[in-house]
Amino acid sequence: MNESPLRQVEKLVVPSEKLQKQKDEIVEKVVKLVQKEVAKYSRVSGVEIGGSFAKGTWLPEKADVDVFIKFQPNTSEKEFGELGKKIGFAALHDYKPYVRYAEHPFVEAQIGNTKVNLVPCYDVREGNWKSSADRSPFHTRFMIKALSAQMKNEVRILKAFLKANNIYGAEIARQGFSGYVAEVLIMNFGSFEGVIRAVAELKQGQVIGRATKKFETPVVIMDPIDASRNLGAAISTENVGKFVLVARAFLKRPSLSFFKKKKPHGKQKGMLKNVIVLTFRYRHRSPDIIWGQLKRASASLAMQIDHGGFSVLRRSVVESEGSAALLFLLHSTKLDQHHVRSGPDFFIAEHVDRFVSSNKKKSIAMWINGEGKVHSLQKRPHTDAVLFLRYLIKRNLEKSGIPVGLRDDIKKFKLVTGEYVRGKSIKEAILELVSTDETIFST
């Protein structure tokens, strides 16, 4: 492989000494502020810097700093959450702190161009996890030892590659490859090139690392500090597929273009009329909760649209600051006025009687076709997908499959087809739905 593109990328993704010094100063300041506050509480057993900054795998343009506030294991869950927020707000009160949510709430603030996260975790022994954040300090210590200086730079190159190809990030909105997964892959395969070659030849259900049991995911990526945890479970099948195809494309023709974000460009502008866009506003809730609800709503409505006789080819979700959009690309938003229902073979009397009995009144015509099946020509109840979806939400919301927690929000909705959308983020999402990703489907 021609390594020159990778060396060029390396120069871009490794932070300068000046930037490193700036971040070090911010971290030192934050740790002092946090330590001053935690000294007031006997439940807190320590403070530890974690995440990509502590491991030396952070990218210059995204250098969040994670500081873990470690609580004694016998701290109640209520006290754990309340004290974590109290300490966070007191320590960062000069920087307009606010609450973010994962499994438990944590406090975040912006200091200059750096986001600082103060995350509560339990000070437990390895394997005795009480919260999802408890593994993080162990991840940090493990990777500091497992990765050489060059391997840390290889992680940075891999992260830049994943980000440019829109498959980076473990959050439920993305379901991509997390920073920690990037570190685990480099640890297993030694370099960016090693990861790309391995991914390009990935087999269904392949296990990376040591697994203690069987997992049913497209790829199994084992957490090196937890032999029962499959990191691949959080990655969508679509994103695994994208990674495989873009890795193969890169091996065919390595270039810097694979490390640059590409805007979707639709060749099929005529397809915009086949995209249905459902928009609404929702009451504030944590990102994990709202994204879970939006994804379930999208899946349920797609199923209902299919059952209505329309064919959903692709779908996606867009969310921003209290506003959500569910997008559905259909084969067509309009259907013929009539459709044919295929029934049983005429030899099976019982089945024929049941089919005739349930379809006779709705039939315009009924006949036996050349294969011996009884057929019924009927008028469709719905021929316009937009009107069908409007009817479903307005008149049949309880049977729509939309999560209960989202139903009050979605009652006030707007419904249009793709060519009438004005919002930039939704327009971009529509173009992605109707476009071919020329990077992963290169020839």
PLY file of the C-alpha trace (Angstrom):
ply
format ascii 1.0
element vertex 443
property float x
property float y
property float z
element edge 442
property int vertex1
property int vertex2
end_header
0.00 0.00 0.00
1.22 3.50 -0.78
1.62 4.96 2.71
1.98 8.60 1.72
-1.76 9.43 2.16
-1.64 7.93 5.67
1.43 9.91 6.64
-0.26 13.06 5.36
-3.32 12.27 7.44
-1.16 11.56 10.48
0.21 15.11 10.36
-3.36 16.43 10.43
-4.72 14.22 13.23
-1.87 14.43 15.74
-2.32 17.51 17.99
0.44 20.12 17.98
2.56 20.67 21.09
0.86 24.05 21.54
-2.63 22.50 21.49
-1.52 19.69 23.81
-0.24 22.28 26.28
-3.53 24.23 26.12
-5.53 21.08 26.84
-3.19 20.07 29.66
-3.74 23.45 31.31
-7.54 23.10 31.05
-7.41 19.58 32.49
-5.18 20.68 35.36
-7.58 23.54 36.15
-10.67 21.29 36.05
-9.12 18.58 38.19
-8.21 21.15 40.88
-11.77 22.53 40.84
-13.27 19.04 41.12
-10.87 17.90 43.84
-11.74 20.98 45.89
-15.43 20.03 45.75
-15.13 16.27 46.26
-13.10 16.86 49.45
-16.43 17.86 51.05
-18.00 14.42 50.52
-16.96 11.19 52.22
-18.81 9.16 49.56
-16.26 10.19 46.93
-13.12 8.06 46.83
-11.21 9.78 44.04
-11.03 11.69 40.76
-9.58 10.25 37.54
-9.07 11.63 34.03
-10.38 9.27 31.37
-11.41 9.01 27.73
-9.37 9.63 24.62
-7.53 12.61 26.11
-6.04 10.51 28.91
-5.16 7.71 26.46
-3.52 10.05 23.94
-5.87 9.09 21.11
-7.86 12.36 20.87
-8.32 14.30 17.65
-7.41 18.00 17.44
-10.84 19.14 16.26
-12.70 17.17 18.95
-10.94 17.13 22.27
-13.58 16.52 24.92
-12.17 15.86 28.38
-13.76 13.26 30.66
-13.17 13.52 34.40
-14.57 10.64 36.44
-15.81 11.24 39.98
-15.46 7.89 41.75
-18.02 6.99 44.42
-17.77 4.24 47.01
-19.69 1.11 45.89
-22.17 1.30 48.79
-23.43 4.73 47.64
-27.14 4.55 46.82
-28.20 5.18 43.23
-30.15 8.27 44.27
-27.19 9.77 46.13
-24.87 8.78 43.28
-26.91 10.81 40.78
-27.64 13.78 43.03
-24.10 14.20 44.37
-22.61 13.78 40.89
-24.70 16.72 39.66
-24.09 18.80 42.79
-20.31 18.41 42.57
-20.33 19.05 38.82
-22.32 22.29 39.07
-20.26 23.57 41.99
-16.93 22.77 40.32
-17.85 24.27 36.95
-20.14 27.09 38.06
-17.99 29.73 36.31
-18.49 27.97 32.92
-22.30 27.74 32.65
-22.59 23.99 33.33
-25.60 21.94 32.23
-26.84 18.37 32.66
-26.46 15.68 30.01
-27.90 12.17 30.23
-26.55 8.71 29.57
-27.46 5.83 31.91
-27.03 8.41 34.69
-26.95 12.22 34.50
-23.59 13.94 34.21
-22.49 17.58 34.10
-20.93 19.19 31.04
-19.47 22.64 30.40
-17.58 24.42 27.63
-14.18 25.83 28.58
-12.78 27.67 25.59
-13.04 25.22 22.69
-13.08 22.19 24.99
-16.10 20.32 26.32
-15.53 19.01 29.83
-17.64 16.12 31.13
-17.78 15.34 34.85
-19.02 11.76 34.98
-19.92 9.86 38.17
-18.85 6.21 38.41
-18.49 3.64 41.15
-15.02 2.80 42.47
-15.38 -0.97 41.96
-13.08 -3.90 41.32
-12.69 -4.96 37.70
-15.76 -6.94 36.62
-17.99 -5.82 39.50
-19.69 -3.11 37.46
-22.59 -1.18 39.02
-23.00 1.40 36.24
-21.98 1.53 32.58
-19.43 4.27 33.37
-17.53 2.02 35.79
-15.57 0.34 32.98
-14.20 3.62 31.63
-11.30 4.11 34.08
-10.28 0.48 33.43
-10.45 1.09 29.66
-8.18 4.11 30.08
-5.55 2.29 32.17
-5.62 -0.73 29.86
-5.18 1.25 26.63
-2.42 3.47 28.04
-0.38 0.27 28.52
-1.59 -1.67 25.45
-1.00 1.00 22.79
2.44 2.22 21.77
2.93 5.90 20.82
2.66 5.01 17.11
-0.42 2.84 17.70
-2.12 5.81 19.39
-1.52 7.82 16.22
-2.90 4.91 14.19
-6.07 5.14 16.32
-6.30 8.81 15.39
-6.00 7.95 11.69
-8.72 5.30 12.03
-11.03 7.72 13.88
-10.58 10.32 11.12
-11.42 7.64 8.53
-14.57 6.58 10.40
-15.69 10.18 10.92
-15.20 11.14 7.26
-17.31 8.15 6.19
-20.10 8.91 8.66
-19.78 5.72 10.72
-18.11 7.11 13.87
-19.92 7.37 17.21
-21.52 4.90 19.59
-24.59 7.00 20.46
-27.93 5.45 19.56
-28.48 8.14 16.92
-25.44 6.90 14.99
-24.92 3.24 16.08
-21.42 3.44 14.65
-17.89 2.64 15.78
-16.92 4.33 19.05
-13.52 5.75 19.89
-12.95 2.79 22.20
-13.81 0.33 19.41
-11.23 2.11 17.22
-8.64 1.57 19.98
-9.60 -2.10 20.35
-9.27 -2.65 16.58
-5.81 -1.05 16.47
-4.79 -3.10 19.51
-5.86 -6.29 17.70
-4.48 -5.52 14.23
-1.54 -3.23 15.04
-2.12 -0.36 12.61
-4.67 1.45 10.47
-3.57 -0.60 7.47
-3.94 -3.81 9.48
-7.49 -2.87 10.50
-8.48 -1.96 6.94
-7.14 -5.23 5.51
-8.90 -7.25 8.22
-12.22 -5.42 7.82
-12.13 -5.75 4.02
-12.06 -9.55 4.47
-14.54 -9.71 7.36
-16.74 -12.81 7.55
-20.29 -12.98 8.92
-20.18 -13.27 12.73
-16.37 -13.05 12.86
-14.97 -12.71 16.38
-12.27 -10.11 17.07
-10.69 -10.80 20.46
-11.49 -13.58 22.94
-15.16 -14.43 23.49
-16.46 -16.57 26.34
-19.82 -17.21 24.67
-21.53 -17.04 21.29
-22.96 -13.76 20.00
-25.40 -13.23 17.12
-24.15 -9.98 15.56
-22.61 -9.29 12.11
-19.22 -8.79 13.77
-18.19 -9.60 17.34
-15.66 -7.19 18.87
-14.74 -8.25 22.39
-14.00 -5.78 25.17
-10.48 -6.74 26.38
-11.38 -5.94 30.01
-14.76 -7.71 29.99
-14.83 -11.14 28.36
-18.65 -11.18 28.28
-19.11 -7.82 26.53
-19.52 -7.63 22.77
-18.80 -4.08 21.59
-20.18 -5.02 18.18
-23.71 -5.27 19.60
-24.02 -1.46 19.56
-23.04 -1.17 15.86
-25.77 -1.35 13.23
-25.58 -3.87 10.40
-25.65 -0.99 7.93
-22.60 0.65 9.50
-20.68 -2.64 9.58
-21.48 -3.02 5.87
-20.35 0.53 5.10
-17.05 -0.05 6.89
-16.41 -3.27 4.95
-17.13 -1.67 1.57
-15.21 1.55 2.23
-12.23 -0.52 3.46
-12.26 -2.50 0.21
-12.53 0.72 -1.81
-9.59 2.26 0.08
-7.40 -0.79 -0.59
-8.12 -0.53 -4.32
-7.12 3.12 -4.50
-5.77 4.73 -1.29
-6.20 8.50 -1.25
-6.84 11.48 1.02
-10.40 11.69 -0.29
-11.36 8.87 2.11
-10.54 11.20 5.01
-12.70 14.10 3.81
-16.42 14.45 4.46
-18.48 14.21 1.30
-21.84 15.85 0.75
-24.55 13.63 -0.75
-25.35 14.50 -4.32
-28.50 12.96 -5.70
-28.59 11.88 -9.30
-32.22 10.93 -8.81
-33.82 14.34 -8.19
-37.07 12.90 -9.52
-37.16 10.59 -6.49
-37.73 13.48 -4.05
-41.48 13.17 -4.61
-41.25 9.59 -3.32
-39.89 10.67 0.07
-42.46 11.28 2.81
-41.30 13.62 5.60
-43.14 13.62 8.93
-42.02 16.47 11.24
-43.04 17.42 14.78
-41.66 18.97 17.96
-41.16 17.04 21.19
-40.77 17.83 24.87
-37.21 17.75 26.20
-35.82 14.36 27.29
-32.42 12.65 27.28
-30.87 11.86 23.85
-30.95 8.10 24.49
-34.66 8.17 25.32
-35.78 10.37 22.42
-33.64 8.52 19.88
-34.95 5.17 21.07
-38.51 6.43 20.69
-37.86 7.98 17.27
-36.25 4.82 15.91
-39.10 2.63 17.17
-41.65 5.05 15.69
-39.82 5.02 12.35
-39.75 1.21 12.25
-43.41 0.87 13.24
-44.68 3.45 10.76
-42.63 1.87 7.96
-44.30 -1.45 8.75
-47.75 0.18 8.71
-46.99 1.88 5.37
-45.95 -1.50 3.94
-49.14 -3.10 5.26
-51.09 -0.32 3.56
-49.81 -1.63 0.22
-46.97 0.84 -0.26
-43.34 -0.24 -0.30
-40.81 1.48 1.99
-37.34 1.17 0.47
-35.31 3.15 3.04
-35.96 5.30 6.08
-34.05 7.63 8.40
-34.47 9.97 11.35
-33.32 13.58 11.79
-33.36 15.31 15.19
-32.24 18.74 16.34
-33.06 20.88 19.38
-36.55 19.62 20.10
-37.57 19.01 16.50
-37.72 15.61 14.79
-38.30 14.34 11.27
-39.08 10.79 10.16
-38.19 10.17 6.51
-39.48 7.33 4.34
-38.37 6.63 0.76
-41.17 4.77 -1.02
-41.21 2.93 -4.31
-44.14 5.22 -5.08
-46.44 7.39 -2.97
-49.37 6.61 -5.31
-50.98 3.24 -6.05
-53.45 1.97 -8.62
-57.06 2.24 -7.54
-57.48 -1.57 -7.57
-55.43 -4.50 -6.35
-55.62 -8.29 -6.63
-55.80 -10.57 -3.61
-54.47 -14.04 -4.28
-56.33 -16.88 -2.61
-55.95 -20.67 -2.19
-55.75 -23.49 -4.73
-59.30 -24.42 -5.91
-58.79 -28.08 -4.83
-58.75 -27.11 -1.11
-62.47 -26.66 -0.46
-62.27 -25.42 3.13
-59.72 -22.70 2.27
-61.66 -21.62 -0.83
-64.90 -21.30 1.17
-63.13 -19.16 3.79
-61.52 -16.93 1.13
-64.78 -16.44 -0.79
-66.72 -15.72 2.42
-64.29 -13.02 3.61
-63.73 -11.37 0.18
-67.00 -11.68 -1.77
-68.53 -8.37 -0.64
-65.32 -6.44 -1.34
-64.76 -8.06 -4.74
-65.32 -6.34 -8.04
-64.51 -9.64 -9.76
-63.40 -13.10 -8.65
-61.81 -15.84 -10.79
-59.46 -18.82 -10.97
-56.13 -17.95 -12.57
-53.94 -20.15 -14.76
-52.17 -21.64 -11.75
-55.42 -22.77 -10.14
-55.54 -20.01 -7.49
-58.73 -18.13 -6.61
-58.21 -14.37 -7.16
-60.25 -11.36 -6.07
-60.07 -7.87 -7.64
-60.78 -5.21 -5.01
-60.74 -1.45 -4.58
-57.86 -0.22 -2.42
-58.85 1.58 0.81
-55.85 3.92 0.39
-54.05 4.95 -2.81
-52.08 7.96 -1.54
-49.31 7.25 1.02
-49.34 10.79 2.47
-53.09 10.67 3.08
-52.76 7.13 4.47
-50.10 8.20 6.98
-52.12 11.27 7.95
-55.18 9.06 8.55
-53.12 6.58 10.59
-51.76 9.22 12.98
-54.98 11.23 13.29
-57.51 8.38 13.47
-55.59 5.27 14.51
-52.68 6.47 16.65
-53.03 3.74 19.28
-52.58 1.02 16.66
-49.78 2.82 14.81
-46.97 1.24 16.85
-45.65 4.68 17.83
-44.24 4.48 21.40
-46.68 5.72 24.06
-44.16 8.32 25.28
-44.07 9.95 21.85
-47.79 10.00 21.02
-48.67 13.35 22.59
-45.74 14.99 20.77
-46.55 13.54 17.37
-50.21 14.63 17.41
-49.13 18.06 16.12
-47.33 17.07 12.94
-46.59 18.25 9.42
-46.50 15.87 6.49
-44.99 16.69 3.09
-43.09 15.00 0.28
-39.39 15.60 -0.26
-39.57 18.29 -2.93
-41.35 20.68 -0.51
-38.81 20.44 2.34
-36.92 23.64 3.23
-34.75 22.72 6.25
-31.06 22.15 5.46
-30.47 19.10 7.69
-33.63 17.37 6.42
-32.73 18.18 2.81
-29.31 16.57 3.32
-30.91 13.49 4.88
-33.30 13.19 1.92
-30.40 13.39 -0.53
-28.67 10.57 1.38
-31.81 8.45 1.06
-32.04 8.85 -2.72
-28.31 8.85 -3.51
-25.57 6.30 -4.06
-22.55 6.62 -1.77
-19.88 6.77 -4.45
-17.16 6.05 -1.87
-18.40 2.65 -0.74
-19.89 1.62 -4.10
-16.82 2.46 -6.16
-15.84 0.21 -9.04
0 1
1 2
2 3
3 4
4 5
5 6
6 7
7 8
8 9
9 10
10 11
11 12
12 13
13 14
14 15
15 16
16 17
17 18
18 19
19 20
20 21
21 22
22 23
23 24
24 25
25 26
26 27
27 28
28 29
29 30
30 31
31 32
32 33
33 34
34 35
35 36
36 37
37 38
38 39
39 40
40 41
41 42
42 43
43 44
44 45
45 46
46 47
47 48
48 49
49 50
50 51
51 52
52 53
53 54
54 55
55 56
56 57
57 58
58 59
59 60
60 61
61 62
62 63
63 64
64 65
65 66
66 67
67 68
68 69
69 70
70 71
71 72
72 73
73 74
74 75
75 76
76 77
77 78
78 79
79 80
80 81
81 82
82 83
83 84
84 85
85 86
86 87
87 88
88 89
89 90
90 91
91 92
92 93
93 94
94 95
95 96
96 97
97 98
98 99
99 100
100 101
101 102
102 103
103 104
104 105
105 106
106 107
107 108
108 109
109 110
110 111
111 112
112 113
113 114
114 115
115 116
116 117
117 118
118 119
119 120
120 121
121 122
122 123
123 124
124 125
125 126
126 127
127 128
128 129
129 130
130 131
131 132
132 133
133 134
134 135
135 136
136 137
137 138
138 139
139 140
140 141
141 142
142 143
143 144
144 145
145 146
146 147
147 148
148 149
149 150
150 151
151 152
152 153
153 154
154 155
155 156
156 157
157 158
158 159
159 160
160 161
161 162
162 163
163 164
164 165
165 166
166 167
167 168
168 169
169 170
170 171
171 172
172 173
173 174
174 175
175 176
176 177
177 178
178 179
179 180
180 181
181 182
182 183
183 184
184 185
185 186
186 187
187 188
188 189
189 190
190 191
191 192
192 193
193 194
194 195
195 196
196 197
197 198
198 199
199 200
200 201
201 202
202 203
203 204
204 205
205 206
206 207
207 208
208 209
209 210
210 211
211 212
212 213
213 214
214 215
215 216
216 217
217 218
218 219
219 220
220 221
221 222
222 223
223 224
224 225
225 226
226 227
227 228
228 229
229 230
230 231
231 232
232 233
233 234
234 235
235 236
236 237
237 238
238 239
239 240
240 241
241 242
242 243
243 244
244 245
245 246
246 247
247 248
248 249
249 250
250 251
251 252
252 253
253 254
254 255
255 256
256 257
257 258
258 259
259 260
260 261
261 262
262 263
263 264
264 265
265 266
266 267
267 268
268 269
269 270
270 271
271 272
272 273
273 274
274 275
275 276
276 277
277 278
278 279
279 280
280 281
281 282
282 283
283 284
284 285
285 286
286 287
287 288
288 289
289 290
290 291
291 292
292 293
293 294
294 295
295 296
296 297
297 298
298 299
299 300
300 301
301 302
302 303
303 304
304 305
305 306
306 307
307 308
308 309
309 310
310 311
311 312
312 313
313 314
314 315
315 316
316 317
317 318
318 319
319 320
320 321
321 322
322 323
323 324
324 325
325 326
326 327
327 328
328 329
329 330
330 331
331 332
332 333
333 334
334 335
335 336
336 337
337 338
338 339
339 340
340 341
341 342
342 343
343 344
344 345
345 346
346 347
347 348
348 349
349 350
350 351
351 352
352 353
353 354
354 355
355 356
356 357
357 358
358 359
359 360
360 361
361 362
362 363
363 364
364 365
365 366
366 367
367 368
368 369
369 370
370 371
371 372
372 373
373 374
374 375
375 376
376 377
377 378
378 379
379 380
380 381
381 382
382 383
383 384
384 385
385 386
386 387
387 388
388 389
389 390
390 391
391 392
392 393
393 394
394 395
395 396
396 397
397 398
398 399
399 400
400 401
401 402
402 403
403 404
404 405
405 406
406 407
407 408
408 409
409 410
410 411
411 412
412 413
413 414
414 415
415 416
416 417
417 418
418 419
419 420
420 421
421 422
422 423
423 424
424 425
425 426
426 427
427 428
428 429
429 430
430 431
431 432
432 433
433 434
434 435
435 436
436 437
437 438
438 439
439 440
440 441
441 442
